[in-house]
């Protein structure tokens, strides 16, 4: 005999499951944090690897470098009109590690107005920077964001690894009870409300155990104790809002008796 179970059917991405909470209607504000080990607050955080080149960018005013050779890369973010910020790597000593970094921290397509940041850790092939502060302009005022960067230089294939160095978290009130909420820019593009069919390009949210490292993909719905909610997340991560979902379509699936456990994700 085949067992029939109920399952949510939705063409859009995202279904998150958490143990407990209830509907909330108001924007609930979270606190901003940054840390050079921010990737450790959840089980896994994605890394961006922008292309690295020695070609100097055109129409970009450059700072005074110390070495004869530099590397350049672009960090992609929708938070600036150009869609990217320039990064430059330099050496304190001509034969040393790439231990100086310039970031277009104000999004004005210039590096000559920036101050070099020195690597906080230097290894045989790697140098580490961060958290690096950048400021995005918005209608509501400046938005602060931080990046963590690791640079690999050996042979002819230098690589730049970019991760988010910041997150939002705090206590929210749900149905009269205090819950802990965490928002992470998993795909490291400067925003906190990304949702996509591929989990790599979705941001992360957790409502529940403050000490847990588990976090689900941001999506259209959150299943909280058997009730569906639609999350509204600020693009900059500053707040979250939960609204009980209405008119959601469900459907049935049939499972053979040989299947004793079933799980679905989206």
SENU-999904 format. One record per atom (N, C-alpha, C, O): residue in one letter; z, y, x. Coordinates in steps of 0.02 Angstrom, whole numbers, plus 32768, in hexadecimal, padded with zeros to 4 digits. Example, Ala and Ser with C-alpha at 12.3 -4.5 7.8 and 13.67 -1.06 7.14 Angstrom:
<nodes>
A81867EE48294/A81867F1F8267/A81867F5B8294/A81A77F5A82C8/S81627F908282/S81657FCB82AC/S818A80028285/S81928039829E/
</nodes>
This chain:
<nodes>
X80007FC4802A/X800080008000/X8000803E802C/X80258042805D/X7FD7806E801B/X7FD380AC8042/X800480DF8027/X800E80E77FEB/X802481028056/X805681348043/X80358178803D/X800C818B8067/X8047819D8009/X802A81DF7FFE/X805E82148012/X809882117FFD/X80488244803A/X8075827B804C/X805282BD803E/X801582C08037/X807A82F1803A/X805F8334802D/X80568359806F/X80808353809C/X8020837E8074/X801483A480B1/X7FF583E7809F/X7FCE83EC8070/X8007841B80C5/X7FEB845D80BB/X7FA4845F80D3/X7F958449810B/X7F76847980A9/X7F31848180BD/X7F2384CB80C5/X7F2C84F28096/X7F0D84DF8100/X7EFC8525810B/X7EC5852A813F/X7EC685078172/X7E9585548131/X7E5D855B815F/X7E6F8585819B/X7E4D858381CE/X7EA485AB8195/X7EB885D681CC/X7EE885B181FA/X7F01857B81EA/X7EF385D08235/X7F1C85AE8267/X7F6685BA825C/X7F7A85ED8241/X7F8E858A8272/X7FD48595827A/X800185768246/X7FFF8588820C/X802A8547825C/X805F852C8232/X8099851F8260/X809484F6828E/X80D185418255/X810B853B8280/X8144851E8258/X814C852E821D/X816B84F38277/X81A384D38254/X81E484E48277/X81EA84DB82B3/X821484FE8251/X8255850F826C/X828B84F1823E/X827D84E38204/X82C884E88257/X82FA84C48231/X831884EA81F6/X832884CA81C4/X8320852B81FB/X8343854D81C5/X8334859781C6/X832B85B581FB/X833185B5818A/X832B85FD8180/X831786088139/X830D85D88113/X831086488124/X82FC865780E0/X82D2869680E1/X82C986B58115/X82B986AA80A6/X828A86E180A3/X82AB872380B8/X82E6872E80AA/X8285874C80D8/X829A879080EA/X825F87BE80E1/X822687A980ED/X826B87FC80CB/X8234882880BA/X822D886480E9/X81F7888180EC/X82618876810C/X826088B28134/X824B88A4817D/X8253886C8196/X823188D8819D/X822488D381E5/X826788CD8209/X829588F381FC/X826B889D8236/X82A98892825B/X8299889A82A5/X826F887682C1/X82BB88C982C5/X82A988DF8308/X82CB88B4833D/X8304889F8336/X82A688A98372/X82BC887E83A9/X82C488A783E9/X82AD88E083ED/X82E4888A841B/X82F088AD845A/X82BF88948490/X82AD885A8493/X82AB88C484B9/X827A88B684EF/X829F889F852E/X82D388BA8540/X8282886D854F/X829E8854858E/X8266884885C0/X822E883985AC/X8275884F8600/X8244883D8634/X826A881B866E/X82A58828867A/X824587EE8691/X826487C586C5/X822C87A686EE/X81F8879386D2/X823787A1872F/X820287828759/X81FB8737874E/X81CA871A8765/X822C8718872D/X822786D1871C/X822086C786D1/X8239869686B5/X81FE86F686B0/X81F986F48667/X81D886B4864D/X81E586A08614/X81AF86948676/X818D8657865F/X81BE861E8652/X81AB85EC8633/X81FC86248668/X822C85EE865F/X825085F1861C/X827785C4860C/X8245862585F4/X826A862A85B5/X824F85FB8580/X827285ED854F/X821185E28589/X81F785AE855C/X81DD85758587/X81D7857C85C4/X81CD853D8567/X81B98502858C/X817A850D85B5/X817584F685EE/X81498531859A/X810B853D85BE/X80F0858185AB/X80EE85938570/X80DA85A885DD/X80BA85E885D1/X807785E885F5/X807385D78630/X804385FC85D3/X7FFF85FA85EF/X7FF8862D8628/X801D865E862D/X7FC8861F8653/X7FB9864A868C/X7F7186608688/X7F448638867B/X7F6586A18694/X7F2186BA8699/X7F0B86BB86E2/X7F3386CA870E/X7ECC86AC86ED/X7EB186AB8731/X7E7186D68734/X7E3A86BA8735/X7E7887188735/X7E3D87438737/X7E16873A8778/X7E33872787AC/X7DD687488775/X7DAC874287B0/X7DC1877487E6/X7DD087AD87D7/X7DC3875C8824/X7DD58785885D/X7D9787948886/X7D6F87688893/X7D9087D3889B/X7D5587E788C2/X7D69881888F8/X7D9C883A88F3/X7D41881A892D/X7D4B884C8961/X7D22888B8954/X7D2B88BE8975/X7CF688898923/X7CCC88C28912/X7CF788F988F3/X7D1988EE88C1/X7CF48934890F/X7D1A896C88F4/X7CFE898088B0/X7CC1898688A9/X7D29898B887F/X7D10899E883C/X7CF089E3883D/X7D098A11885E/X7CB989E98819/X7C988A2A8815/X7CBB8A5787E2/X7CDA8A3F87B3/X7CB78A9787EE/X7CD38ACA87C1/X7D1F8AC287B8/X7D3A8AD78785/X7D408AA587E9/X7D898AA087E9/X7DA38AC18829/X7D928AAB8860/X7DCC8AF48821/X7DE98B15885B/X7E1D8AE7887B/X7E4B8AD08859/X7E158ADA88BC/X7E3F8AAA88DE/X7E748ACC8908/X7E6A8B05891E/X7EAC8AAB8914/X7EE18AC7893E/X7ECF8AC18988/X7E9B8AA6899A/X7EFB8AD989B2/X7EF28AD289FA/X7F0E8A8E8A0E/X7F4B8A828A09/X7EE38A628A25/X7EF88A1F8A38/X7F0D8A1E8A81/X7EFA8A4A8AA8/X7F3389EA8A94/X7F4A89E38AD9/X7F1E89B38B00/X7F1789BB8B3D/X7F0089838ADF/X7ED689518B01/X7E8C89618AF7/X7E7B898B8ACE/X7E62893F8B1C/X7E1A894A8B17/X7DFA89228ADE/X7DC0892E8ACC/X7E1F88F38AC3/X7E0488C68A90/X7E3488C38A55/X7E7188C08A5E/X7E1988C58A18/X7E4288C289DB/X7E23889089A9/X7DE9887C89AF/X7E4B887E8979/X7E3488568940/X7E40887C8900/X7E7088A388FB/X7E13887188CE/X7E188894888E/X7E1088628855/X7DEE882F885B/X7E308872881E/X7E2B884987E2/X7E38887587A5/X7E5388AB87AA/X7E23885C876A/X7E2E887F872B/X7E59885486FD/X7E49881A86F0/X7E8F887186E5/X7EB9884F86B3/X7EA28865866E/X7EA288A1865F/X7E8D88368644/X7E7388468601/X7EAC885185D0/X7EDA882985CC/X7EA7888885AB/X7ED888978576/X7EB888C38541/X7E9588F38553/X7EC288B58502/X7EA888E084CC/X7ED1891F84C1/X7EC289468495/X7F05892884E9/X7F33896084DF/X7F1A89A184FF/X7F3B89D584F7/X7EE2899F8523/X7EC589DB8540/X7E7C89E08529/X7E5D89AC851E/X7E618A1C8523/X7E1C8A24850A/X7DE889FE8533/X7DB889E48516/X7DF089FA8574/X7DBF89D8859E/X7DC3898C8599/X7D95896985AD/X7DFA8972857F/X7E03892A8579/X7E1A890785B8/X7E2088CA85B9/X7E28892E85ED/X7E40890F862B/X7E6389438657/X7E57897F8651/X7E8D892A8683/X7EAF895386B6/X7E9E893786FB/X7E9E88FB8705/X7E9189648729/X7E80894F876D/X7EBE893F8796/X7EF2895E878E/X7EB7890D87C1/X7EEB88F987F0/X7ECC88F58835/X7E9488DC883D/X7EEE89108868/X7ED6890D88AD/X7F0C88F088DA/X7F4888FF88D2/X7EF888C68909/X7F2688A88939/X7F1488BE8980/X7EDA88BF8993/X7F4888CF89A6/X7F4088EA89E9/X7F7288C78A17/X7F9E88A38A01/X7F6B88D38A59/X7F9888B78A8A/X7FBE88EE8AAD/X7FA289238ABD/X7FFF88E38ABA/X802589128AE3/X800E890E8B2B/X800889418B4D/X800188D08B43/X7FE688C58B86/X7FA388A28B81/X7F9988788B55/X7F7688B38BAD/X7F32889A8BAA/X7F2E884E8BA8/X7F0288338B86/X7F59882C8BCC/X7F5787E38BCE/X7F8E87C38BA4/X7F9C87888BAB/X7FAE87EA8B7A/X7FE587D18B53/X7FD187B78B0F/X7F9587AF8B00/X800387AA8AE5/X7FF787948AA1/X7FE287D08A76/X7FE9880A8A89/X7FC787C08A3B/X7FB387F48A0C/X7FF2880889E4/X800087ED89AE/X801788388A01/X805A884789E9/X8060888B89C8/X809888A189B8/X802988AD89BD/X802988EE899A/X7FFB88E9895D/X7FC488CF8962/X801289038925/X7FEB88FE88E7/X7FEC894188C2/X8020896188BC/X7FB2895488AA/X7FAA898F887F/X7F948979883A/X7F67894F8834/X7FB289938806/X7F9E898587C1/X7F9189C7879D/X7FB789F787A6/X7F5C89C98776/X7F4F8A04874C/X7F838A058714/X7F7489F286DB/X7FBE8A1C8723/X7FF78A1586F6/X7FF48A4386B9/X80188A398689/X7FC98A7686BB/X7FC48AA48682/X7F818AA1865F/X7F738AC98632/X7F568A728673/X7F178A678650/X7EE58A9F8654/X7EBE8AA98625/X7EE68AC6868B/X7EB78AFE8691/X7E7C8AEF86BE/X7E588B1C86D2/X7E728AAF86CF/X7E3A8A9986F9/X7E3C8AB8873E/X7E088AC5875D/X7E798AC48757/X7E828ADE879B/X7EB98AB487BD/X7EE88A9C879D/X7EB08AAD87FF/X7EE58A8E8827/X7F018ABE885B/X7F348AAF887B/X7EE18AF78864/X7EF88B268897/X7F388B4B8882/X7F588B6B88AC/X7F4B8B468842/X7F898B65882B/X7FC18B338825/X7FF68B418808/X7FB78AF78840/X7FE98AC2883C/X800D8AB9887F/X7FF38AC888B4/X804A8AA0887B/X80728A9088B6/X806F8A4588C3/X80778A1D8895/X80658A338901/X806189EC8913/X80A389C98906/X80D989E48915/X809F898D88E9/X80D9896288DF/X80D8892C8915/X80A5890D8922/X811189228935/X811788F0896B/X812C88AD894E/X815688A98921/X810F88788968/X812088348951/X816A8826895B/X81878836898F/X818A88098928/X81D187F8892E/X81DB87B5894F/X821287A58965/X81A5878C8952/X81A9874C8975/X8167873E8997/X81318748897A/X816A872789D5/X812E871789FC/X813486D08A16/X816486BE8A38/X810186A78A07/X80FE86638A1F/X80C0865B8A4B/X809D868B8A58/X80B2861E8A61/X807B86138A8F/X8038862A8A71/X8011864B8A92/X802D86198A32/X7FEE862B8A12/X7FF6865789D5/X7FC4866F89B8/X8033866389C0/X804086888982/X806986C6898E/X809486C989BA/X805A86F98966/X808687348961/X809587408917/X806A873588EC/X80D287568908/X80EA875D88C4/X80FD87A588B5/X811D87C788DE/X80E887BD887A/X80F688028865/X81118802881D/X80FC87DA87F4/X813F88308810/X8154883887CB/X81A0883C87C3/X81C6883087F2/X81B4884D8786/X81878860874F/X816888A5875B/X818B88D5876D/X812688AA8750/X810088E7875A/X80FA890D8718/X80E288F286E6/X810F894A8718/X8110897286DB/X80CC899286CD/X80AE89B186FA/X80B3898B8690/X807989B08678/X808D89D18636/X80B989BA8613/X806C8A088627/X807B8A2E85EA/X803C8A3785C1/X800B8A5285DA/X803D8A208583/X80048A288556/X80128A648528/X804A8A6E8511/X7FDF8A8B851B/X7FE68AC384EC/X7FD58AAA84A6/X7FA88A82849C/X7FFB8AC28475/X7FEF8AB0842F/X7FFE8AEC8402/X80198B1E8419/X7FEC8AE683C2/X7FF98B1D8393/X80448B2A838B/X80588B62837C/X806C8AF78397/X80B58AFE838F/X80D78B0F83D1/X81158B1383D3/X80B18B1A8406/X80CE8B2A8446/X80C18AF4847A/X809E8AC3846B/X80DB8AFC84B6/X80CE8ACC84EC/X80EF8A8884DF/X81268A8484C3/X80CD8A5384F5/X80E58A0F84EF/X80EB89F28535/X80BB89F1855B/X812689DA8546/X813289BE8589/X812589738588/X813689508559/X8107895C85BE/X80F7891585C6/X80FF89048610/X80F7892F863B/X810E88C5861F/X811688AF8664/X80EE88708672/X80E888438648/X80D2886C86AF/X80AC883386C6/X80CE88138702/X80F088358729/X80C587D2870A/X80D687AF8748/X809687948767/X806E87758745/X808E87A087A7/X8050878E87CA/X805F87658808/X808D8774882E/X803687318812/X80398708884E/X7FF38706886C/X7FC286F98849/X7FED871488AD/X7FAC871688CE/X7FA886DF8904/X7FD486D9892E/X7F7286B98900/X7F6686838930/X7F2D8698895E/X7EF786AC8947/X7F388692899F/X7F0386A489CF/X7F0186718A07/X7F2D866F8A32/X7ECE86488A06/X7EC286178A3B/X7E7886048A38/X7E5F85F08A04/X7E57860B8A70/X7E1085FC8A71/X7DE786308A4B/X7DF6866B8A4D/X7DB386188A29/X7D8486458A09/X7D8E864989BD/X7D648666899A/X7DC4862D89A3/X7DCE862D895B/X7E11864B8947/X7E3E86268931/X7E19868C894E/X7E5886AC8938/X7E5F86A788EC/X7E2D86AA88C8/X7E9C86A188D5/X7EA7869B888D/X7EE386C68878/X7F1486CD889C/X7EDC86E3883D/X7F11870D8821/X7F2B86EB87E1/X7F0386D887B6/X7F6C86E487DC/X7F8B86C587A2/X7FB686F9877F/X7FE48716879C/X7FA68705873F/X7FC8873A8719/X7FED871B86DE/X7FD086F486B8/X802D872B86D8/X80558716869F/X807987528682/X8085878486A3/X808B874B8642/X80B5877E8624/X80F9877E8645/X811587498653/X811387B98652/X815687BF866F/X818987DA863E/X81BE87F18653/X817987D785FD/X81A587F585CC/X81A487CE858A/X817987A4857F/X81D587DD8560/X81D987BD851E/X820687E784F2/X822988138509/X820487D784B1/X823187F68480/X825E87C08462/X824787888454/X829D87D18456/X82C987A38433/X830387CA8415/X831188028428/X832587AA83E6/X835F87C883C6/X837387A38388/X835087768370/X83AB87B8836C/X83C4879A832E/X83A387BB82F3/X839E87F882EF/X838C879382C4/X837187AC8285/X839B878F824C/X83B9875A8253/X839B87B18215/X83C0879A81DA/X8390877A81A9/X8361879A8193/X839D873C8198/X83728717816A/X839E86F98134/X83C886CF8141/X8393870F80F6/X83BC86F880BE/X8406870080CB/X842F86D680BA/X8417873A80EA/X845D874880F6/X847B87268132/X84B6872D8140/X845287008157/X846C86DC8191/X844A86F581D0/X840F870881CF/X846F86F68207/X8453870B8247/X842B86D38266/X8442869A826C/X83EE86E3827A/X83C286B4829D/X83A986D582DC/X83A7871382E0/X839786AD830D/X837E86C9834C/X833286C2834E/X8317868D833F/X831086F88360/X82C686F98362/X82AF870A83A9/X82CA873683C9/X827C86E683BF/X825E86F18401/X821386F883F9/X81F486D183D6/X81F5872A841A/X81AC8734841B/X819587358463/X81B28758848D/X816087108472/X8147870B84B6/X80FB871684B7/X80D786F9848E/X80E4874084E5/X809C874A84EE/X808187118519/X807587198555/X807886D884FA/X8066869B851E/X802486A28544/X801F8688857C/X7FF386C38527/X7FB186C88548/X7FAA87068574/X7F738714858C/X7FE0872A857E/X7FE4876085B0/X7FAB879385AB/X7F8987A185DC/X7FA387AF856F/X7F7087E38566/X7F8D8825854D/X7F688853853C/X7FD08829854B/X7FF088688538/X8004886D84EF/X8023889E84DC/X7FF2883C84C5/X8004883D847E/X802E8800846D/X802E87CF8492/X805188038435/X808087CE8422/X806F87AD83DF/X8093878083CA/X803987C183BF/X802987A5837D/X7FE7877E837C/X7FC987758347/X7FD1876583B5/X7F93873F83B9/X7F9B86FB8399/X7FCC86D783A5/X7F6A86E88370/X7F6786A48354/X7F20868C835A/X7EF086B28350/X7F18864C836B/X7ED586318378/X7ED685E6836B/X7F0B85C78368/X7E9A85C98362/X7E9585818358/X7EAD855B8395/X7ECB8525838F/X7EA1857783D0/X7EB98558840E/X7EFF8572841F/X7F0A85AE8421/X7F2D8545842B/X7F7385598437/X7F7A85848475/X7FA885AD8479/X7F4D857D84A5/X7F5185A484E3/X7F4A85EE84D4/X7F68861884F7/X7F2485FF84A1/X7F1886468491/X7F458660845B/X7F3D86998444/X7F7586398446/X7FA6864F8414/X7FE786638436/X7FFC86438466/X80068697841C/X804886A98435/X807D8679841B/X806D864C83F5/X80BB8683842F/X80F18655841E/X8128867983F8/X813886B38405/X8146865483C8/X817F866D83A2/X81B286358399/X81A085FB8393/X81F18649839A/X82268619838C/X825B863C8361/X827186738371/X826E861B832A/X82A586328301/X82D685F882FD/X82C885C682DC/X830E85FE831E/X833B85C58320/X836A85C9835B/X838685FD836A/X83718591837D/X83A0858A83B4/X839085BA83ED/X835A85B6840B/X83BE85E683FD/X83B486178432/X83AA85F78476/X8387861384A0/X83C885BE8480/X83C6859D84C2/X838D856B84C9/X8383854E84FF/X836685618494/X832E85328497/X82F4855184BD/X82EA858E84BB/X82CC852884DE/X8290853F84FF/X8252852E84D6/X821A853C84EC/X825B8511849C/X822385018470/X820E8540844B/X823785698437/X81CD85478441/X81B2857F841B/X816F856883FD/X81498545841E/X8161857D83C0/X8123856A839F/X80EE85A183A5/X80FD85DA83B5/X80B0858E8396/X807985BE8397/X808085F0835D/X809385DD8326/X8070862E836B/X806B865F8335/X8032864B8308/X7FFB863C831F/X803E864C82C6/X800A86388297/X8010865E8256/X8034868F8251/X7FEC86478224/X7FED866781E2/X802C865781BB/X8041867F8191/X804B861E81C9/X8086860981A4/X80BC85EF81D2/X80AF85D8820A/X80F985F381BA/X813385D281D9/X815485A981A3/X816685C3816E/X815D856981B0/X8180853D8181/X81CA853D8195/X81DD852281C9/X81F3855C816B/X823A85628179/X8261853D8145/X82678553810B/X827C85058158/X82A584DD812B/X828084CC80EA/X829D84D080B4/X824084BB80F1/X821984A780B7/X81FA84DF808F/X81D984D2805C/X8202851C80A5/X81E585568083/X81B6857980B3/X81C7858580ED/X817A858B809B/X814985AD80C5/X815385F880C3/X815E8616808E/X814E861780FE/X8151865F8105/X81168678812D/X80FB86548157/X810186B5811E/X80CC86D58145/X80ED87068175/X810D87368160/X80E686FA81B6/X8104872881E7/X80D7876481F5/X809B875D81FE/X80F5879E81F7/X80D287DA820F/X80F487EE8250/X812F87FD8252/X80CD87EE8285/X80E787FC82C8/X80C7883B82E2/X8089884282E1/X80EF886982FB/X80D388A68318/X80A788958353/X80B78868837A/X807088B9835A/X804288AB8392/X806688B083D5/X8058888A8403/X809488E183DA/X80B888E98418/X80F788BF841C/X811C88C3844D/X8105889783E8/X813E886A83E8/X817F888783D3/X81B3886583D5/X818088C683BE/X81BF88E983B2/X81E488D18374/X822188D78370/X81C088B48343/X81E2889D8306/X81BF886082E9/X8186885082FB/X81E3883F82BC/X81C788078297/X81DC880F824E/X8211882A8240/X81B187F98221/X81BF87FD81D9/X81A987BB81B9/X817287A281C7/X81D4879F8190/X81C4875F816F/X81C0876B8124/X81ED87888106/X818987548106/X817F875980BE/X816F871480A2/X814586F180BE/X818E8702806B/X818286C1804D/X813986BC8038/X811E86E98017/X81188686804C/X80D1867C803D/X80C7866A7FF4/X80EE86447FD7/X809386857FD7/X808386787F91/X803D86597F8C/X801286667FB6/X803386317F57/X7FF086157F48/X7FD285EE7F82/X7F9785F57F91/X7FFB85C77FA3/X7FE3859E7FDA/X7FCB855B7FBF/X7FED853B7F98/X7F9085467FD4/X7F7385077FBC/X7F8D84CC7FE4/X7F9184CE8022/X7F9F84977FC1/X7FB584587FDF/X7F8684207FCA/X7F6284277F99/X7F8583EA7FF0/X7F5C83B17FDF/X7F7E83707FF3/X7FB483728011/X7F6083387FE1/X7F7C82F67FF0/X7F5382D38025/X7F1682DB8028/X7F7482AB804E/X7F51827E807B/X7F6F82388072/X7FA98232805F/X7F488205807F/X7F5E81C08079/X7F6781A180BE/X7F3B81A880E9/X7F9F818080C9/X7FAD81608108/X7FB4811480FE/X7FD480FF80CE/X7F9680EC8129/X7FA080A38124/X7FE780908135/X800B80B58157/X7FFB8055811E/X8040803F8128/X805180378172/X808B803A8185/X801E802C819C/X802B802181E3/X804480608207/X805F805C823E/X803B809A81E8/X805280D88207/X809980E781EE/X80A480EF81B2/X80C780EA821D/X810D80F5820B/X8123813D8217/X8157815181FE/X80FC8163823D/X810E81A8824C/X80CF81D3824E/X809C81BE8268/X80D4820F8232/X809A823B822F/X80AF82828240/X80E4829A822A/X808682A58267/X809382EB8278/X805183108279/X801D82F3828C/X8052834F8265/X801583788265/X802683BB8283/X805C83D5827A/X7FF683D782A7/X7FFF841982C5/X7FC2844382BB/X7F8C842982AC/X7FC9848482C2/X7F9084AF82B8/X7F9A84F282D7/X7F6E851D82D3/
</nodes>
